Structure formats: C-alpha cells, structure tokens
C-alpha cells in the first residue's frame, strides 16, 4: 500500500525557514539523530519560534528555581510548520511540588490537574499552561494511562515516551531545538512516524492510532510504512478506548485540510470504529454522473465542504446507504446502476453511528436531516427556496449547510456535473433574497396562528396544524397574501 499525498490535491510543499534552498536556518542541539539536517552553531543561530509571553515567563520561573524547562509537543511542531499556535506545554526536571511552590510564590494560580503523573497547570491572567516533570512511563494495563511513572533524568529521556517523532521535539528560546528521533527530518518530508517501536506505542494507548490518522488529515502528511502496518495490526485495541475519545479524534480528522487523502489512506484503520465505511470501498457507481466509487466520491465531497462539523459529517454520511440501495437495470443494451432510496438508508446509518458514538445532541438533530434531503431537487426560484426552508424548520443556517453539501456533492461527481455547484450557489443567493424581503417560509411567520384557526370553530388537534400548513402553502404559492383577514378567509374555506 502506498502512503503519501495524492498529486491531484492542493497539499502544499513543505519548506523550513528562509533558506531558499530549503535548508535549516538554525542549530539542532544535543540529541540530534545521526544523519538529520544540522547547522553548526550556538544559541545565536537557533530558530526563534513565536513563544507566548506566558510560556517565556514560565521558563524564567523554572530556571530561577535552579531548574530546567523546555517547550514540548504540538507547539513546537506547529510553530515550525507555521501553523496557528494553541496551547504550549512545558517539561521540566523539577518535581511538581517544587513547581507548584515556585509559581505560587510568583503569584500564579496553580491547579493539580495530573499530579499523579507529575503534571500541574499554572495560570496567569487567565492563560493556562501545563508543566510536567520529566518522566518515564511504565506499562499501560488499561491501554491509556501508565500504571506508574518514574522521573526521567533528561529531556531526551522524556521525549522517548512521546507518540510520533514530529511531536518529540523540545524548544528553548535560548538553547534552541532538541530533536532526538529525526522529527525535523520527518516534518520536512511530511511523514508521521512513531517514536521507537510502533506496536509498543499503540499498545500503550490505542488512541494514538486515530491520532496518526488525524495528523495525516490536518497536516497532509503521509504515514510511515512500519507505522501504518502497526496501526492495522493494532486497530483491534481501539475497542478499549472510550467513545468520547474516539469521537473527538474523528471530528478533528474529518475537519482536516487534507481529509480526502487521509480518508483514502486510512479507511481500513478507521473501519474498526466506523465499519459502515467498508461497504463504500470499491463499490462502483456505474452511471454517467460518477467517475469514482462511493468511497472516493465521498472523500472528495468531504474535502469540498467547509471544515465545520455539521457539513463534514453530513458529507461523510450522505451516500453511505448507496451500497445497500444499489441495483442494475439494462437500458439500451447497457447495464446502468441505480441507488434509489439511498438517502433514507444513509440517514439510518448516520443515526446509528451518531448514537453509537457520543455526538453532541445538536449534530444528532441536524446532520441526519441534511443527509435525508441532500438529493432533493430544488428549482432555482424563490417559491422552491421558501418551501425548502420550510422543510428545514425555517432555519437559514440549515439551508446554507444544504447548499454547501449540494455544491460539494456536485464537485465530487463527473466533470460535466460541475454546473450543479453553481446551482447550489444560486440557491444560496435566492435564500438571502427571501430573507431580505422577509417573505414567509414557515408557519411561525404567518399573520395568524393556531388560536385564530380554533376561533373559526376548528377543534384543537391535528386539523389545526393541517390548515396552518395549507395557509403557508397558499402564501408561498401566491394564492393568498400574508395578511390576517385574507388568511382567515382562506382558512375558513379549508375548515
């Protein structure tokens, strides 16, 4: 199996620093892997990463207590890649009790978030920072937490317990970078590789399998062959991982910038937690509208949607029912495949997944609706748009999401279907015109309500709702103006 970026995607080439030759404009200090790119020099040659003030001050407090501190993990990786910086984690040789005392003395708030494993959170001006004592992890009986931890003597020993080489980097604003396992070379090559033996890494915490998939999706990196093989061999361990942790990683995966490539590469791994993907793989679409099988069409559709949970999940699920709905008929001497009813099956599969994993209630409410209506034909006129808005509960944000899904679906089909993407944008424009004109598209916008209907002698119950729906249809179709008297007369004729 080949692992790497698809040349047809927009994955950008990777380059460090300002060296036009793509070289490294800094020093990599003690601990570099032999053969890794290195520039001789001292601290004055070291790279200067955009370290937040709170982290810089924390390092000063640690060093003022005769300790040592390094910024580690995702901050270093993302800073080197020029990505947006989020949390900064710090590793130190000081025991957590000493760290707590030092920061309390400096006036910082401290929280013992993980004291059993040597971690304490320090807070200044509302900005939290996790500080962890150098440690070596013991065995992981529960597949998540080490049974016990022991202090490590050096930052290099601490980095040894990290999951991937690109995360096993340490940075100090004066001392530069530490890279014991070739993480910088893997950053430059765009590779996700385990630190040490990948089977051991995944047996310690199986969630790392999904983290590897997630980094492939977020960074556009390929998976090292040995790492991928270990992911396949270890995926059964994901049964030990809580649904909450699985869901969080899957959502980060699905919202990645390079999700198309990652989904095609990682599908056999992801199938352990999303077995519904299996039927989509290699399921052909023998129709002029498609050039990909169901899985690849879905991967492209996900890629073409905005990176928000509602649109990405809806795109992943929208054609999941096609393998079950597929049948062939002979037309003009040729076999043609159909998938009648697949949105209904897709909706059922989506609901099953979203209850099996702890999706938030709002996604369980909205995503299946989008899956169910994604294939609905909506002519490009105001009347049809108002009706569609009504079917979506009168919620413009749901109509926007439906337009996003329809556009992505069209772009993932045969090239001649691309104009359907323009139709989706036209529907979006018409919806905004409807909103600007304050035209009625839901019962709540009518100039009468259920009490008015009952005042006409209609008993409370389903008949009231039926008449209100008929009034809305009359307004949308232009049969009656949205005015109280005209609507009462119209309703009276229906009672």
C-alpha positions in Angstrom: 0.0 0.0 0.0 1.4 3.4 -1.0 1.3 6.2 1.6 1.6 9.8 0.5 -0.1 12.9 -0.8 -2.3 12.5 -3.8 -0.7 14.7 -6.5 -4.2 15.9 -7.5 -4.8 17.6 -4.1 -3.8 21.0 -3.0 -1.3 19.8 -0.4 1.4 22.4 -0.4 5.1 21.6 -0.5 6.9 22.0 2.8 9.9 24.2 3.5 11.5 25.4 6.7 12.9 28.8 7.5 14.1 31.4 5.0 16.8 29.4 3.2 15.9 29.5 -0.5 17.5 26.0 -0.8 15.0 24.7 1.7 17.7 24.2 4.4 17.6 24.7 8.1 18.5 28.1 9.4 19.2 27.1 13.0 21.0 24.8 15.3 19.7 21.5 16.4 21.2 20.9 19.8 22.4 17.8 21.6 20.5 14.7 20.8 20.1 15.0 17.0 19.5 11.8 15.1 22.6 10.9 13.1 22.0 12.0 9.5 19.4 14.5 10.4 19.9 18.0 8.9 22.1 20.1 11.2 23.5 23.6 11.0 26.6 24.1 13.3 26.5 27.0 15.6 25.5 28.1 19.0 22.4 29.7 20.6 22.8 32.8 18.3 22.0 30.6 15.3 18.9 29.0 17.0 15.5 29.3 15.5 13.2 31.8 17.2 9.7 30.5 17.5 6.7 32.7 18.3 6.6 31.8 22.0 3.8 33.3 24.0 4.8 35.7 26.8 3.2 33.4 29.5 5.4 30.5 28.4 8.6 32.6 28.3 7.9 33.8 31.8 7.2 30.3 33.0 10.6 29.2 31.7 12.2 32.0 33.6 10.5 31.0 36.9 11.6 27.4 36.5 15.2 28.4 35.7 15.1 30.9 38.6 14.4 27.9 40.9 17.6 26.2 39.7 15.5 24.1 37.3 15.4 23.4 33.6 12.4 23.9 31.3 11.6 23.1 27.6 8.6 23.8 25.5 7.4 20.5 24.0 4.9 18.7 21.8 2.4 20.3 19.5 3.5 23.8 20.0 7.0 23.1 18.6 5.6 21.1 15.7 3.0 23.7 14.7 5.4 26.6 15.2 7.9 25.0 12.9 5.2 24.4 10.3 3.9 28.0 10.5 0.5 26.8 11.8 -1.7 28.6 14.3 -0.4 28.2 17.8 -2.7 27.0 20.5 -1.6 25.6 23.9 2.1 25.5 25.0 3.2 22.5 27.2 6.4 22.7 29.2 8.5 19.9 30.5 10.9 20.4 33.5 13.3 18.4 35.6 11.7 19.8 38.8 9.2 17.8 40.9 5.7 19.1 40.6 5.6 20.1 44.2 8.6 22.4 43.6 6.9 23.7 40.5 3.8 24.5 42.5 5.7 26.3 45.2 7.7 28.4 42.7 4.6 29.6 40.8 2.6 30.3 43.9 5.4 32.4 45.2 5.4 34.2 41.8 1.7 34.9 42.3 0.4 32.5 39.7 -2.7 30.3 40.3 -1.9 26.6 40.3 -4.1 23.5 39.8 -3.0 19.9 40.4 -4.6 18.6 37.2 -2.4 15.5 36.9 -0.2 15.4 40.0 -0.1 11.6 40.0 1.8 11.8 36.6 3.8 14.9 37.5 1.5 17.5 35.8 0.4 20.8 37.2 -1.4 23.6 35.5 -0.3 27.1 36.2 -2.4 30.2 35.3 -1.5 33.8 34.8 -4.1 36.4 33.7 -6.4 33.6 32.7 -3.9 31.9 30.5 -3.3 28.3 31.5 0.0 26.4 31.0 0.7 22.7 31.7 4.0 21.9 33.2 5.1 18.2 33.6 8.1 16.7 35.3 10.4 14.7 33.0 9.2 11.1 33.3 9.5 7.6 32.0 6.2 5.7 31.6 5.7 2.1 32.8 3.3 -0.4 31.4 -0.2 0.6 30.2 -2.6 -2.0 31.6 -5.7 0.0 30.7 -4.4 1.0 27.2 -4.5 4.6 28.2 -2.6 5.5 31.4 0.8 4.2 32.5 0.5 2.1 35.6 3.2 4.1 37.1 5.7 6.8 36.1 9.2 7.3 37.2 11.3 10.5 37.0 13.5 10.9 33.9 16.9 12.4 34.2 16.9 14.4 30.9 14.6 15.9 28.4 15.8 13.3 25.9 14.5 10.5 28.1 11.2 12.3 28.5 10.8 12.7 24.7 11.3 9.0 24.3 7.8 8.3 25.6 6.1 10.6 23.0 3.9 9.1 20.2 5.4 10.5 17.0 8.7 11.9 16.0 7.1 15.2 14.9 5.8 15.6 18.5 9.0 14.5 20.2 10.7 17.9 19.8 11.7 20.4 22.5 12.4 24.1 22.2 14.0 26.7 24.4 14.3 30.4 23.2 18.0 30.5 24.1 19.1 26.9 23.8 17.4 26.1 20.5 15.8 22.8 19.5 16.3 19.2 20.6 15.4 16.5 18.1 16.5 13.0 19.3 14.4 11.0 16.8 14.6 12.8 13.5 11.3 14.7 13.9 12.5 17.7 11.9 13.5 15.5 9.0 10.1 13.9 9.2 8.5 17.4 9.3 10.4 18.3 6.2 9.5 15.0 4.4 5.9 15.2 5.6 5.9 11.8 7.4 4.1 10.6 10.5 6.4 8.1 12.2 6.2 6.5 15.6 9.0 7.1 18.2 10.6 3.7 18.6 8.6 0.5 18.0 5.2 1.5 16.7 3.5 -1.7 18.1 4.7 -0.7 21.5 3.4 2.9 21.1 0.0 1.7 20.1 -0.3 -0.9 22.8 0.4 1.8 25.3 -2.5 3.9 24.1 -4.6 2.8 21.1 -6.0 6.3 20.6 -2.6 7.1 19.0 -3.8 5.1 16.0 -6.6 7.6 15.4 -4.2 10.5 16.3 -2.0 9.3 13.4 -5.0 9.4 11.1 -5.9 12.9 12.4 -2.4 14.3 11.8 -2.4 12.9 8.3 -5.7 14.8 7.7 -4.7 18.0 9.4 -1.1 18.3 8.1 -1.3 16.5 4.8 1.4 14.1 5.9 1.9 10.5 4.7 2.2 7.6 7.1 5.5 5.8 7.5 5.1 2.2 6.3 6.0 0.5 9.5 3.8 2.9 11.4 0.8 2.1 9.1 1.3 -1.6 9.3 1.3 -1.4 13.2 -1.9 0.7 13.0 -3.5 -2.1 11.1 -2.2 -4.8 13.4 -3.2 -2.9 16.5 -6.6 -1.4 15.5 -8.5 -4.0 17.5 -7.1 -2.3 20.6 -9.4 0.7 19.8 -12.2 -1.3 21.5 -10.6 -0.3 24.8 -10.8 3.4 24.0 -13.8 5.4 25.3 -16.4 6.6 22.8 -15.7 10.2 23.9 -12.1 10.0 23.0 -12.8 8.2 19.7 -15.4 10.9 18.7 -13.0 13.8 19.5 -10.3 12.4 17.3 -12.7 11.5 14.5 -14.1 15.0 14.4 -10.6 16.5 14.2 -9.9 14.0 11.5 -13.0 14.8 9.5 -12.3 18.6 9.7 -8.7 18.4 8.5 -7.5 20.3 5.5 -6.3 17.1 3.7 -9.2 14.9 4.7 -9.6 13.4 1.2 -6.1 11.9 1.0 -6.3 10.8 4.7 -9.6 9.1 4.3 -8.5 7.1 1.3 -5.3 6.1 3.0 -6.7 5.4 6.5 -10.1 3.8 5.6 -9.0 0.3 6.6 -7.9 1.6 10.0 -11.0 3.8 10.6 -13.2 0.9 9.6 -12.7 -0.5 13.1 -14.7 2.4 14.6 -16.7 3.2 11.5 -17.4 -0.2 10.0 -20.0 1.4 7.7 -17.1 2.6 5.6 -16.2 -0.9 4.5 -19.2 -1.3 2.0 -18.3 2.0 0.4 -14.8 1.0 -0.5 -14.6 -0.4 -4.1 -18.4 0.0 -4.5 -18.6 1.2 -8.1 -21.0 3.8 -9.4 -21.8 2.6 -13.0 -23.5 5.8 -14.1 -22.6 8.7 -16.3 -22.8 11.0 -13.3 -19.9 9.5 -11.4 -16.2 8.8 -12.1 -15.3 7.5 -8.6 -16.5 4.6 -6.4 -18.7 5.5 -3.5 -15.8 5.9 -1.0 -13.7 8.2 -3.2 -16.7 10.2 -4.3 -17.5 10.7 -0.6 -13.8 11.6 0.2 -13.9 14.3 -2.4 -17.3 15.6 -1.2 -16.0 15.9 2.3 -12.9 17.7 1.1 -15.0 20.2 -0.8 -17.2 21.1 2.1 -16.3 23.9 4.6 -14.3 22.4 7.6 -17.2 22.6 10.1 -18.5 19.5 11.9 -22.1 19.7 10.5 -21.1 19.9 6.8 -18.2 17.4 7.1 -20.2 14.8 8.9 -23.2 15.2 6.5 -20.8 14.8 3.6 -19.3 11.7 5.1 -22.7 10.1 5.6 -24.6 11.4 2.6 -24.0 8.4 0.3 -23.3 5.8 2.9 -26.5 3.9 2.0 -25.6 3.5 -1.7 -24.1 0.0 -1.4 -27.3 -1.3 0.2 -29.6 0.5 -2.3 -27.6 -0.4 -5.5 -29.2 -2.3 -8.3 -28.7 -2.6 -12.1 -31.1 -2.4 -15.0 -30.4 -2.9 -18.7 -31.1 0.3 -20.7 -30.4 0.5 -24.4 -28.4 -2.7 -24.2 -26.2 -1.4 -21.3 -26.2 -2.1 -17.6 -26.9 1.1 -15.6 -26.7 1.2 -11.8 -29.2 3.0 -9.6 -29.3 3.9 -5.9 -33.0 4.7 -5.4 -33.8 5.4 -1.8 -30.2 5.7 -0.7 -30.7 9.0 1.3 -33.1 7.2 3.6 -30.6 4.3 4.2 -27.8 6.8 4.7 -29.9 8.7 7.2 -30.5 5.4 9.2 -26.8 4.6 9.1 -25.9 8.1 10.2 -28.3 7.9 13.1 -26.8 4.6 14.2 -23.2 6.0 14.2 -24.2 9.2 16.0 -25.9 7.2 18.8 -23.1 4.6 19.0 -20.6 7.4 19.4 -21.3 10.4 21.7 -22.1 13.0 19.1 -23.5 16.2 20.7 -27.3 16.5 20.6 -27.3 19.3 18.0 -25.4 17.2 15.5 -27.6 14.2 16.1 -30.6 16.5 15.4 -29.3 18.3 12.3 -26.9 16.0 10.4 -29.5 13.3 9.6 -31.9 15.9 8.2 -29.2 17.1 5.7 -28.4 13.6 4.8 -32.1 12.8 4.1 -32.6 15.9 1.9 -29.2 16.2 0.2 -30.6 14.8 -3.1 -33.9 16.8 -3.1 -34.4 18.8 -6.3 -34.8 22.5 -5.5 -35.5 24.6 -8.6 -33.8 28.0 -8.7 -36.8 30.1 -7.8 -38.0 31.9 -4.7 -41.1 29.7 -4.3 -39.0 26.5 -4.2 -36.4 28.0 -1.9 -39.2 29.1 0.6 -40.6 25.6 0.5 -37.2 24.1 1.2 -36.6 26.5 4.0 -39.9 25.4 5.5 -39.0 21.7 5.3 -35.8 22.6 7.2 -37.8 24.1 10.0 -37.4 27.7 8.8 -33.7 27.7 9.7 -31.5 29.6 7.2 -28.3 28.1 8.7 -29.6 24.6 7.7 -30.3 25.8 4.2 -26.7 27.2 4.0 -25.4 23.9 5.1 -27.5 22.1 2.5 -26.1 24.4 -0.2 -22.6 23.6 1.0 -23.4 19.9 0.8 -25.0 20.1 -2.7 -22.1 22.1 -4.0 -19.5 19.5 -2.7 -21.6 16.6 -4.0 -21.6 18.1 -7.5 -17.8 18.8 -7.4 -17.2 15.2 -6.5 -19.1 13.8 -9.5 -18.2 13.6 -13.2 -16.8 16.9 -14.6 -20.0 17.7 -16.6 -21.9 17.8 -13.3 -19.8 20.8 -12.1 -22.6 23.4 -13.1 -24.7 21.9 -10.3 -22.3 23.5 -7.9 -23.2 26.9 -9.5 -26.9 26.0 -8.9 -26.2 25.5 -5.2 -24.7 29.0 -5.1 -27.8 30.3 -6.9 -30.0 28.7 -4.3 -27.9 30.3 -1.6 -28.3 33.7 -3.3 -32.1 33.3 -3.6 -32.4 32.3 0.1 -30.7 35.5 1.1 -33.2 37.4 -1.1 -36.0 35.7 0.6 -34.7 36.6 4.0 -34.0 40.2 3.0 -37.6 40.5 1.7 -39.0 39.0 4.9 -41.1 36.5 2.8 -42.9 33.8 4.8 -41.5 30.3 4.6 -42.6 28.9 8.0 -45.9 28.7 9.9 -44.4 31.0 12.6 -44.2 33.8 10.0 -47.9 33.7 9.1 -50.2 36.6 10.1 -52.4 34.1 12.0 -51.8 31.2 14.4 -53.5 28.2 15.9 -55.7 30.3 18.1 -57.1 32.1 15.1 -57.9 28.7 13.4 -59.7 27.4 16.5 -61.6 30.7 16.7 -63.1 29.6 13.4 -64.6 26.6 15.1 -61.9 24.1 14.3 -61.2 21.9 17.4 -57.8 21.7 18.9 -55.8 18.9 17.3 -54.1 17.8 14.1 -56.6 19.6 11.9 -55.3 23.0 13.2 -51.8 22.1 12.0 -53.1 20.9 8.6 -54.9 24.1 8.0 -51.9 26.2 9.0 -49.7 24.2 6.7 -52.2 24.8 3.9 -52.2 28.5 4.6 -48.4 28.6 4.4 -48.6 26.7 1.0 -51.2 29.3 -0.2 -48.9 32.2 0.8 -45.8 30.6 -0.8 -47.8 29.8 -4.0 -49.1 33.4 -4.1 -52.8 32.3 -3.7 -53.3 34.4 -0.7 -51.5 37.4 0.8 -49.9 37.0 4.3 -52.5 39.3 5.9 -54.8 38.4 8.8 -58.2 38.9 7.2 -57.2 37.3 3.9 -55.7 34.3 5.8 -58.8 33.9 7.9 -61.0 33.8 4.8 -58.6 31.3 3.2 -58.6 29.1 6.4 -62.4 29.3 6.6 -62.6 27.8 3.1 -60.5 24.9 4.3 -62.2 24.2 7.6 
